[in-house]
Amino acid sequence: MPKMKTKSSAKKRFKMTASGKVKAGQAGKRHGMIKRTTKFIRDARGTTTLSAPDAKIVKSYMPYDR
């Protein structure tokens, strides 16, 4: 049986935590920051963990990172 391939875009964008959750960069911070609230910018710092339905999709893209 051949190995499954990992989606290259997924391995660049996501990391797995030790407990199996998916870490991702915060969305909505690329441009247009002048119209965002200070609270949004502050809360959107660093990384976040994906919700369970989104994490399920990402895990299907990365079969060997579980």
PDB file as gemmi writes it, atoms N, CA and C in Angstrom:
CRYST1    1.000    1.000    1.000  90.00  90.00  90.00 P 1                      
ATOM      1  N   MET A   1       0.845  -1.180   0.000  1.00  0.00           N  
ATOM      2  CA  MET A   1       0.000   0.000   0.000  1.00  0.00           C  
ATOM      3  C   MET A   1       0.892   1.245   0.000  1.00  0.00           C  
ATOM      4  N   PRO A   2       0.678   2.175  -0.935  1.00  0.00           N  
ATOM      5  CA  PRO A   2       1.514   3.381  -0.946  1.00  0.00           C  
ATOM      6  C   PRO A   2       1.152   4.321   0.198  1.00  0.00           C  
ATOM      7  N   LYS A   3       2.110   5.167   0.532  1.00  0.00           N  
ATOM      8  CA  LYS A   3       1.856   6.150   1.583  1.00  0.00           C  
ATOM      9  C   LYS A   3       0.895   7.217   1.076  1.00  0.00           C  
ATOM     10  N   MET A   4       0.142   7.796   2.008  1.00  0.00           N  
ATOM     11  CA  MET A   4      -0.737   8.917   1.664  1.00  0.00           C  
ATOM     12  C   MET A   4       0.102  10.183   1.627  1.00  0.00           C  
ATOM     13  N   LYS A   5      -0.332  11.129   0.805  1.00  0.00           N  
ATOM     14  CA  LYS A   5       0.407  12.382   0.720  1.00  0.00           C  
ATOM     15  C   LYS A   5      -0.190  13.421   1.669  1.00  0.00           C  
ATOM     16  N   THR A   6       0.683  14.229   2.252  1.00  0.00           N  
ATOM     17  CA  THR A   6       0.274  15.361   3.082  1.00  0.00           C  
ATOM     18  C   THR A   6       0.094  16.570   2.177  1.00  0.00           C  
ATOM     19  N   LYS A   7      -0.978  17.331   2.389  1.00  0.00           N  
ATOM     20  CA  LYS A   7      -1.167  18.569   1.627  1.00  0.00           C  
ATOM     21  C   LYS A   7      -0.080  19.556   2.022  1.00  0.00           C  
ATOM     22  N   SER A   8       0.680  20.042   1.046  1.00  0.00           N  
ATOM     23  CA  SER A   8       1.802  20.936   1.333  1.00  0.00           C  
ATOM     24  C   SER A   8       1.338  22.229   1.981  1.00  0.00           C  
ATOM     25  N   SER A   9       0.188  22.747   1.556  1.00  0.00           N  
ATOM     26  CA  SER A   9      -0.299  24.005   2.133  1.00  0.00           C  
ATOM     27  C   SER A   9      -0.666  23.819   3.599  1.00  0.00           C  
ATOM     28  N   ALA A  10      -1.195  22.649   3.953  1.00  0.00           N  
ATOM     29  CA  ALA A  10      -1.600  22.401   5.338  1.00  0.00           C  
ATOM     30  C   ALA A  10      -0.397  22.280   6.253  1.00  0.00           C  
ATOM     31  N   LYS A  11       0.662  21.617   5.807  1.00  0.00           N  
ATOM     32  CA  LYS A  11       1.817  21.453   6.685  1.00  0.00           C  
ATOM     33  C   LYS A  11       2.538  22.774   6.926  1.00  0.00           C  
ATOM     34  N   LYS A  12       2.365  23.750   6.004  1.00  0.00           N  
ATOM     35  CA  LYS A  12       2.969  25.058   6.192  1.00  0.00           C  
ATOM     36  C   LYS A  12       2.139  25.941   7.125  1.00  0.00           C  
ATOM     37  N   ARG A  13       0.827  25.717   7.180  1.00  0.00           N  
ATOM     38  CA  ARG A  13      -0.067  26.614   7.915  1.00  0.00           C  
ATOM     39  C   ARG A  13      -0.461  26.139   9.298  1.00  0.00           C  
ATOM     40  N   PHE A  14      -0.412  24.837   9.538  1.00  0.00           N  
ATOM     41  CA  PHE A  14      -0.942  24.291  10.786  1.00  0.00           C  
ATOM     42  C   PHE A  14       0.089  23.459  11.525  1.00  0.00           C  
ATOM     43  N   LYS A  15      -0.020  23.448  12.862  1.00  0.00           N  
ATOM     44  CA  LYS A  15       0.794  22.590  13.717  1.00  0.00           C  
ATOM     45  C   LYS A  15      -0.155  21.857  14.654  1.00  0.00           C  
ATOM     46  N   MET A  16       0.284  20.699  15.140  1.00  0.00           N  
ATOM     47  CA  MET A  16      -0.529  19.926  16.072  1.00  0.00           C  
ATOM     48  C   MET A  16       0.010  20.113  17.483  1.00  0.00           C  
ATOM     49  N   THR A  17      -0.899  20.206  18.458  1.00  0.00           N  
ATOM     50  CA  THR A  17      -0.485  20.259  19.851  1.00  0.00           C  
ATOM     51  C   THR A  17      -0.307  18.830  20.352  1.00  0.00           C  
ATOM     52  N   ALA A  18       0.247  18.691  21.538  1.00  0.00           N  
ATOM     53  CA  ALA A  18       0.483  17.365  22.111  1.00  0.00           C  
ATOM     54  C   ALA A  18      -0.825  16.627  22.369  1.00  0.00           C  
ATOM     55  N   SER A  19      -1.894  17.368  22.651  1.00  0.00           N  
ATOM     56  CA  SER A  19      -3.180  16.728  22.927  1.00  0.00           C  
ATOM     57  C   SER A  19      -3.981  16.459  21.653  1.00  0.00           C  
ATOM     58  N   GLY A  20      -3.428  16.806  20.484  1.00  0.00           N  
ATOM     59  CA  GLY A  20      -4.104  16.497  19.225  1.00  0.00           C  
ATOM     60  C   GLY A  20      -4.933  17.623  18.650  1.00  0.00           C  
ATOM     61  N   LYS A  21      -4.900  18.793  19.270  1.00  0.00           N  
ATOM     62  CA  LYS A  21      -5.626  19.933  18.712  1.00  0.00           C  
ATOM     63  C   LYS A  21      -4.784  20.559  17.602  1.00  0.00           C  
ATOM     64  N   VAL A  22      -5.429  21.392  16.787  1.00  0.00           N  
ATOM     65  CA  VAL A  22      -4.745  22.012  15.652  1.00  0.00           C  
ATOM     66  C   VAL A  22      -4.521  23.489  15.950  1.00  0.00           C  
ATOM     67  N   LYS A  23      -3.260  23.917  15.876  1.00  0.00           N  
ATOM     68  CA  LYS A  23      -2.910  25.317  16.074  1.00  0.00           C  
ATOM     69  C   LYS A  23      -2.837  26.004  14.718  1.00  0.00           C  
ATOM     70  N   ALA A  24      -3.335  27.236  14.640  1.00  0.00           N  
ATOM     71  CA  ALA A  24      -3.293  27.997  13.393  1.00  0.00           C  
ATOM     72  C   ALA A  24      -3.083  29.467  13.707  1.00  0.00           C  
ATOM     73  N   GLY A  25      -2.570  30.186  12.733  1.00  0.00           N  
ATOM     74  CA  GLY A  25      -2.428  31.624  12.875  1.00  0.00           C  
ATOM     75  C   GLY A  25      -3.787  32.287  12.893  1.00  0.00           C  
ATOM     76  N   GLN A  26      -3.869  33.400  13.566  1.00  0.00           N  
ATOM     77  CA  GLN A  26      -5.137  34.106  13.691  1.00  0.00           C  
ATOM     78  C   GLN A  26      -5.535  34.730  12.353  1.00  0.00           C  
ATOM     79  N   ALA A  27      -6.784  34.558  11.963  1.00  0.00           N  
ATOM     80  CA  ALA A  27      -7.278  35.108  10.696  1.00  0.00           C  
ATOM     81  C   ALA A  27      -7.624  36.588  10.838  1.00  0.00           C  
ATOM     82  N   GLY A  28      -7.606  37.290   9.721  1.00  0.00           N  
ATOM     83  CA  GLY A  28      -8.073  38.668   9.675  1.00  0.00           C  
ATOM     84  C   GLY A  28      -7.043  39.704  10.070  1.00  0.00           C  
ATOM     85  N   LYS A  29      -5.733  39.386   9.947  1.00  0.00           N  
ATOM     86  CA  LYS A  29      -4.719  40.340  10.382  1.00  0.00           C  
ATOM     87  C   LYS A  29      -3.735  40.705   9.280  1.00  0.00           C  
ATOM     88  N   ARG A  30      -4.081  40.480   8.035  1.00  0.00           N  
ATOM     89  CA  ARG A  30      -3.141  40.736   6.940  1.00  0.00           C  
ATOM     90  C   ARG A  30      -3.153  42.205   6.502  1.00  0.00           C  
ATOM     91  N   HIS A  31      -4.314  42.771   6.373  1.00  0.00           N  
ATOM     92  CA  HIS A  31      -4.405  44.159   5.913  1.00  0.00           C  
ATOM     93  C   HIS A  31      -5.696  44.755   6.451  1.00  0.00           C  
ATOM     94  N   GLY A  32      -5.872  46.084   6.262  1.00  0.00           N  
ATOM     95  CA  GLY A  32      -7.086  46.753   6.723  1.00  0.00           C  
ATOM     96  C   GLY A  32      -7.145  46.880   8.233  1.00  0.00           C  
ATOM     97  N   MET A  33      -5.978  46.970   8.888  1.00  0.00           N  
ATOM     98  CA  MET A  33      -5.961  47.008  10.342  1.00  0.00           C  
ATOM     99  C   MET A  33      -6.471  48.339  10.896  1.00  0.00           C  
ATOM    100  N   ILE A  34      -6.496  49.365  10.063  1.00  0.00           N  
ATOM    101  CA  ILE A  34      -6.946  50.677  10.529  1.00  0.00           C  
ATOM    102  C   ILE A  34      -8.422  50.642  10.922  1.00  0.00           C  
ATOM    103  N   LYS A  35      -9.190  49.796  10.259  1.00  0.00           N  
ATOM    104  CA  LYS A  35     -10.622  49.729  10.567  1.00  0.00           C  
ATOM    105  C   LYS A  35     -10.947  48.730  11.671  1.00  0.00           C  
ATOM    106  N   ARG A  36      -9.985  47.929  12.077  1.00  0.00           N  
ATOM    107  CA  ARG A  36     -10.209  46.963  13.147  1.00  0.00           C  
ATOM    108  C   ARG A  36     -10.128  47.665  14.501  1.00  0.00           C  
ATOM    109  N   THR A  37     -10.836  47.121  15.470  1.00  0.00           N  
ATOM    110  CA  THR A  37     -10.785  47.721  16.797  1.00  0.00           C  
ATOM    111  C   THR A  37      -9.486  47.311  17.482  1.00  0.00           C  
ATOM    112  N   THR A  38      -9.080  48.099  18.441  1.00  0.00           N  
ATOM    113  CA  THR A  38      -7.877  47.784  19.212  1.00  0.00           C  
ATOM    114  C   THR A  38      -8.057  46.471  19.952  1.00  0.00           C  
ATOM    115  N   LYS A  39      -9.269  46.214  20.407  1.00  0.00           N  
ATOM    116  CA  LYS A  39      -9.561  44.960  21.114  1.00  0.00           C  
ATOM    117  C   LYS A  39      -9.366  43.757  20.197  1.00  0.00           C  
ATOM    118  N   PHE A  40      -9.823  43.871  18.958  1.00  0.00           N  
ATOM    119  CA  PHE A  40      -9.653  42.771  18.010  1.00  0.00           C  
ATOM    120  C   PHE A  40      -8.172  42.497  17.767  1.00  0.00           C  
ATOM    121  N   ILE A  41      -7.400  43.564  17.530  1.00  0.00           N  
ATOM    122  CA  ILE A  41      -5.974  43.408  17.247  1.00  0.00           C  
ATOM    123  C   ILE A  41      -5.267  42.765  18.437  1.00  0.00           C  
ATOM    124  N   ARG A  42      -5.629  43.179  19.624  1.00  0.00           N  
ATOM    125  CA  ARG A  42      -5.009  42.631  20.831  1.00  0.00           C  
ATOM    126  C   ARG A  42      -5.382  41.158  21.021  1.00  0.00           C  
ATOM    127  N   ASP A  43      -6.652  40.823  20.822  1.00  0.00           N  
ATOM    128  CA  ASP A  43      -7.108  39.445  21.010  1.00  0.00           C  
ATOM    129  C   ASP A  43      -6.612  38.510  19.917  1.00  0.00           C  
ATOM    130  N   ALA A  44      -6.279  39.067  18.751  1.00  0.00           N  
ATOM    131  CA  ALA A  44      -5.887  38.238  17.610  1.00  0.00           C  
ATOM    132  C   ALA A  44      -4.379  38.030  17.529  1.00  0.00           C  
ATOM    133  N   ARG A  45      -3.660  38.341  18.583  1.00  0.00           N  
ATOM    134  CA  ARG A  45      -2.220  38.133  18.609  1.00  0.00           C  
ATOM    135  C   ARG A  45      -1.881  36.650  18.673  1.00  0.00           C  
ATOM    136  N   GLY A  46      -0.770  36.263  18.090  1.00  0.00           N  
ATOM    137  CA  GLY A  46      -0.275  34.895  18.241  1.00  0.00           C  
ATOM    138  C   GLY A  46      -1.105  33.884  17.462  1.00  0.00           C  
ATOM    139  N   THR A  47      -1.290  32.716  18.042  1.00  0.00           N  
ATOM    140  CA  THR A  47      -2.003  31.628  17.367  1.00  0.00           C  
ATOM    141  C   THR A  47      -3.271  31.282  18.132  1.00  0.00           C  
ATOM    142  N   THR A  48      -4.103  30.475  17.501  1.00  0.00           N  
ATOM    143  CA  THR A  48      -5.342  30.023  18.112  1.00  0.00           C  
ATOM    144  C   THR A  48      -5.529  28.542  17.794  1.00  0.00           C  
ATOM    145  N   THR A  49      -6.407  27.874  18.523  1.00  0.00           N  
ATOM    146  CA  THR A  49      -6.724  26.484  18.205  1.00  0.00           C  
ATOM    147  C   THR A  49      -8.020  26.458  17.409  1.00  0.00           C  
ATOM    148  N   LEU A  50      -8.068  25.568  16.431  1.00  0.00           N  
ATOM    149  CA  LEU A  50      -9.244  25.480  15.571  1.00  0.00           C  
ATOM    150  C   LEU A  50     -10.385  24.772  16.283  1.00  0.00           C  
ATOM    151  N   SER A  51     -11.603  25.059  15.836  1.00  0.00           N  
ATOM    152  CA  SER A  51     -12.774  24.368  16.364  1.00  0.00           C  
ATOM    153  C   SER A  51     -12.745  22.915  15.887  1.00  0.00           C  
ATOM    154  N   ALA A  52     -13.513  22.072  16.530  1.00  0.00           N  
ATOM    155  CA  ALA A  52     -13.500  20.635  16.232  1.00  0.00           C  
ATOM    156  C   ALA A  52     -13.842  20.321  14.768  1.00  0.00           C  
ATOM    157  N   PRO A  53     -14.892  20.931  14.174  1.00  0.00           N  
ATOM    158  CA  PRO A  53     -15.177  20.623  12.766  1.00  0.00           C  
ATOM    159  C   PRO A  53     -14.048  21.040  11.818  1.00  0.00           C  
ATOM    160  N   ASP A  54     -13.440  22.209  12.077  1.00  0.00           N  
ATOM    161  CA  ASP A  54     -12.328  22.657  11.233  1.00  0.00           C  
ATOM    162  C   ASP A  54     -11.106  21.779  11.426  1.00  0.00           C  
ATOM    163  N   ALA A  55     -10.848  21.385  12.670  1.00  0.00           N  
ATOM    164  CA  ALA A  55      -9.698  20.539  12.958  1.00  0.00           C  
ATOM    165  C   ALA A  55      -9.823  19.185  12.270  1.00  0.00           C  
ATOM    166  N   LYS A  56     -11.038  18.683  12.176  1.00  0.00           N  
ATOM    167  CA  LYS A  56     -11.271  17.391  11.514  1.00  0.00           C  
ATOM    168  C   LYS A  56     -10.867  17.457  10.038  1.00  0.00           C  
ATOM    169  N   ILE A  57     -11.164  18.564   9.383  1.00  0.00           N  
ATOM    170  CA  ILE A  57     -10.799  18.751   7.979  1.00  0.00           C  
ATOM    171  C   ILE A  57      -9.291  18.825   7.830  1.00  0.00           C  
ATOM    172  N   VAL A  58      -8.632  19.610   8.693  1.00  0.00           N  
ATOM    173  CA  VAL A  58      -7.186  19.775   8.613  1.00  0.00           C  
ATOM    174  C   VAL A  58      -6.480  18.452   8.888  1.00  0.00           C  
ATOM    175  N   LYS A  59      -6.992  17.669   9.826  1.00  0.00           N  
ATOM    176  CA  LYS A  59      -6.372  16.383  10.133  1.00  0.00           C  
ATOM    177  C   LYS A  59      -6.456  15.425   8.954  1.00  0.00           C  
ATOM    178  N   SER A  60      -7.495  15.552   8.122  1.00  0.00           N  
ATOM    179  CA  SER A  60      -7.582  14.705   6.940  1.00  0.00           C  
ATOM    180  C   SER A  60      -6.517  15.092   5.903  1.00  0.00           C  
ATOM    181  N   TYR A  61      -6.069  16.345   5.935  1.00  0.00           N  
ATOM    182  CA  TYR A  61      -5.015  16.807   5.027  1.00  0.00           C  
ATOM    183  C   TYR A  61      -3.631  16.340   5.488  1.00  0.00           C  
ATOM    184  N   MET A  62      -3.487  16.068   6.797  1.00  0.00           N  
ATOM    185  CA  MET A  62      -2.186  15.688   7.364  1.00  0.00           C  
ATOM    186  C   MET A  62      -2.314  14.324   8.040  1.00  0.00           C  
ATOM    187  N   PRO A  63      -2.302  13.232   7.262  1.00  0.00           N  
ATOM    188  CA  PRO A  63      -2.600  11.919   7.814  1.00  0.00           C  
ATOM    189  C   PRO A  63      -1.583  11.389   8.828  1.00  0.00           C  
ATOM    190  N   TYR A  64      -0.343  11.878   8.793  1.00  0.00           N  
ATOM    191  CA  TYR A  64       0.685  11.328   9.683  1.00  0.00           C  
ATOM    192  C   TYR A  64       1.012  12.222  10.857  1.00  0.00           C  
ATOM    193  N   ASP A  65       0.262  13.310  11.046  1.00  0.00           N  
ATOM    194  CA  ASP A  65       0.507  14.247  12.155  1.00  0.00           C  
ATOM    195  C   ASP A  65      -0.591  14.133  13.192  1.00  0.00           C  
ATOM    196  N   ARG A  66      -0.761  12.979  13.804  1.00  0.00           N  
ATOM    197  CA  ARG A  66      -1.856  12.842  14.764  1.00  0.00           C  
ATOM    198  C   ARG A  66      -1.376  12.543  16.125  1.00  0.00           C  
TER     199      ARG A  66                                                      
END                                                                             
